[in-house]
Amino acid sequence: MPSVVGVSGGVHRPSRTTALVRAILDAVGERMEAQPRLIDLGAVGQALLASADGSLPSEGRDVVAAVEGADLLVVASPVYRASYTGLFKHLFDLVGQDALAARPVILAATGGSELHGLVIEHQLRPLFGFFGAFTVPTGVYATPAAFEDDRVTAAPVRQRIDRAVAEAVAILEANRKLVGAAAGR
Ligand SMILES: Cc1cc2nc3c(=O)[nH]c(=O)nc-3n(C[C@H](O)[C@H](O)[C@H](O)COP(=O)(O)O)c2cc1C
């Protein structure tokens, strides 16, 4: 079963970013059988700090391995100072530079204002371009108006979630066929 890993780069509780990642993972689950895992950097951030010899605690190594081994990634950060959070970048500084090649990635962000919606195109997409990942064309951006309690309720955001997930599942299936063809299956 494909592993689907969601990363939420928020540090506050409760987190709209985590709620958005959860909504996207749920939408993935509606389209395909998957093993979803949500990595909340606010909860595991400490484990990503290396000790003096450069080694990470086992929890941190497990997080990096889960990201590197995911068949489909959902990455989301709150906008901080017009970009992703430092903690979000720190996680991806630990990820091997070839580990995400050709991997489907859904990009998402939450911000206080609509004005920073292009953070997905100007900050997140280039980062995952560096990794050679297949970022899906549809990004998902949400402001506080898109949420009720801990749920994403705004129809335009929900539509973008569905579109992004459909795109990601299509890439995942195409990848699987390519691998199968290469293996003669
Ligand atoms: C330090 C800091 C910087 C922020 N900078 C921005 C910003 O540049 N643009 C923006 O639209 N919102 C900004 N915000 C608002 C957050 O992006 C927004 O509230 C987000 O949804 C919070 O996500 P969370 O609930 O997962 O923590 C900032 C918030 C904080 C705490």
The ligand as an SDF file (V2000), in Angstrom:
LIG
                    3D

 31 33  0  0  0  0  0  0  0  0999 V2000
    5.9160   34.7950   13.0690 C   0  0  0  0  0  0  0  0  0  0  0  0
    4.7170   34.8570   12.1660 C   0  0  0  0  0  0  0  0  0  0  0  0
    4.8300   35.4260   10.9030 C   0  0  0  0  0  0  0  0  0  0  0  0
    3.7350   35.4810   10.0440 C   0  0  0  0  0  0  0  0  0  0  0  0
    3.8990   36.0420    8.8120 N   0  0  0  0  0  0  0  0  0  0  0  0
    2.8570   36.0480    7.9370 C   0  0  0  0  0  0  0  0  0  0  0  0
    3.0130   36.5820    6.6180 C   0  0  0  0  0  0  0  0  0  0  0  0
    4.0840   37.0440    6.2170 O   0  0  0  0  0  0  0  0  0  0  0  0
    1.9340   36.5550    5.7850 N   0  0  0  0  0  0  0  0  0  0  0  0
    0.7130   36.0440    6.1640 C   0  0  0  0  0  0  0  0  0  0  0  0
   -0.2280   36.0370    5.3520 O   0  0  0  0  0  0  0  0  0  0  0  0
    0.5350   35.5420    7.4250 N   0  0  0  0  0  0  0  0  0  0  0  0
    1.5710   35.5270    8.3000 C   0  0  0  0  0  0  0  0  0  0  0  0
    1.4140   34.9900    9.5610 N   0  0  0  0  0  0  0  0  0  0  0  0
    0.1120   34.3860    9.9060 C   0  0  0  0  0  0  0  0  0  0  0  0
    0.1410   32.8610    9.7610 C   0  0  0  0  0  0  0  0  0  0  0  0
    0.7120   32.4530    8.5390 O   0  0  0  0  0  0  0  0  0  0  0  0
   -1.2750   32.2750    9.8110 C   0  0  0  0  0  0  0  0  0  0  0  0
   -1.9370   32.6860   10.9700 O   0  0  0  0  0  0  0  0  0  0  0  0
   -1.2310   30.7540    9.6950 C   0  0  0  0  0  0  0  0  0  0  0  0
   -2.4850   30.2690    9.2890 O   0  0  0  0  0  0  0  0  0  0  0  0
   -0.8660   30.1060   11.0420 C   0  0  0  0  0  0  0  0  0  0  0  0
   -0.8350   28.7200   10.8660 O   0  0  0  0  0  0  0  0  0  0  0  0
   -0.9540   27.7120   12.1130 P   0  0  0  0  0  0  0  0  0  0  0  0
   -2.3460   27.8330   12.6710 O   0  0  0  0  0  0  0  0  0  0  0  0
   -0.6900   26.3600   11.5310 O   0  0  0  0  0  0  0  0  0  0  0  0
    0.0990   28.1200   13.1100 O   0  0  0  0  0  0  0  0  0  0  0  0
    2.4920   34.9580   10.4530 C   0  0  0  0  0  0  0  0  0  0  0  0
    2.3600   34.4020   11.7500 C   0  0  0  0  0  0  0  0  0  0  0  0
    3.4570   34.3480   12.5850 C   0  0  0  0  0  0  0  0  0  0  0  0
    3.3030   33.7290   13.9580 C   0  0  0  0  0  0  0  0  0  0  0  0
  1  2  1  0
  2  3  1  0
  2 30  2  0
  3  4  2  0
  4  5  1  0
  4 28  1  0
  5  6  2  0
  6  7  1  0
  6 13  1  0
  7  8  2  0
  7  9  1  0
  9 10  1  0
 10 11  2  0
 10 12  1  0
 12 13  2  0
 13 14  1  0
 14 15  1  0
 14 28  1  0
 15 16  1  0
 16 17  1  0
 16 18  1  0
 18 19  1  0
 18 20  1  0
 20 21  1  0
 20 22  1  0
 22 23  1  0
 23 24  1  0
 24 25  2  0
 24 26  1  0
 24 27  1  0
 28 29  2  0
 29 30  1  0
 30 31  1  0
M  END
$$$$
